[in-house]
Amino acid sequence: MPWYPALVRGPSMTPTLRDGDAVLVRRTARIRPGDVVVARFRSRPSLLVVKRVARPEGTGWWLVGDNEFVTDDSRAYGVADVVGKVVLRWWPRPAVMRRR
């Protein structure tokens, strides 16, 4: 399935996304810096995360959260593999995800 829903947990993407926001994710290989994505850190493959793409890093991606005070991103876990791109938040209020 190319599209699937996901639920945001935790404060790392505040203010763009908040704990409890529901998002629509599209599986795609077309990822660019600034995109909000769902990914797995190679050091924690059982954990799915929602983060912003900072840059390509070798064969993976360097991801950061929008909340500078939460460091559960590539600074802590290293390179990640992207599962899909967040394209829309539909709950609690619809919004298209835009690149920064």
Backbone hydrogen bonds, N-H to C=O, Kabsch-Sander energy under -0.5 kcal/mol:
donor,donor_aa,acceptor,acceptor_aa,energy
4,Y,25,V,-2.2
6,A,23,V,-2.2
8,V,21,D,-3.0
14,T,11,P,-1.6
16,T,13,M,-0.9
17,L,13,M,-2.3
20,G,8,V,-3.1
21,D,18,R,-2.4
22,A,91,W,-2.0
23,V,6,A,-2.8
24,L,88,L,-3.1
25,V,4,Y,-3.0
26,R,85,K,-2.8
27,R,2,P,-3.0
27,R,25,V,-0.5
31,I,29,A,-1.4
34,G,53,V,-2.9
35,D,32,R,-2.2
37,V,35,D,-0.5
37,V,51,K,-3.3
38,V,84,G,-2.8
39,A,49,V,-2.3
40,R,81,D,-2.2
41,F,44,R,-0.6
41,F,47,L,-0.6
42,R,79,V,-2.3
43,S,77,Y,-0.6
44,R,41,F,-1.2
47,L,44,R,-1.9
48,L,46,S,-0.6
49,V,39,A,-2.7
51,K,37,V,-2.1
51,K,49,V,-0.5
52,R,64,V,-3.1
53,V,35,D,-3.0
54,A,62,W,-3.1
55,R,62,W,-1.3
57,E,60,G,-2.5
60,G,57,E,-2.2
61,W,80,A,-2.3
62,W,55,R,-3.1
63,L,61,W,-0.6
64,V,52,R,-2.8
67,N,12,S,-2.6
68,E,66,D,-0.9
70,V,67,N,-1.8
71,T,69,F,-0.5
73,D,71,T,-1.0
74,S,63,L,-2.3
76,A,73,D,-1.7
77,Y,73,D,-2.4
78,G,74,S,-1.7
80,A,61,W,-2.4
81,D,40,R,-2.8
83,V,38,V,-3.1
84,G,38,V,-1.8
85,K,26,R,-2.9
86,V,36,V,-2.8
87,V,24,L,-2.7
88,L,24,L,-1.2
89,R,95,A,-3.1
90,W,22,A,-1.8
90,W,88,L,-0.6
91,W,22,A,-1.3
95,A,89,R,-2.2
97,M,87,V,-1.1
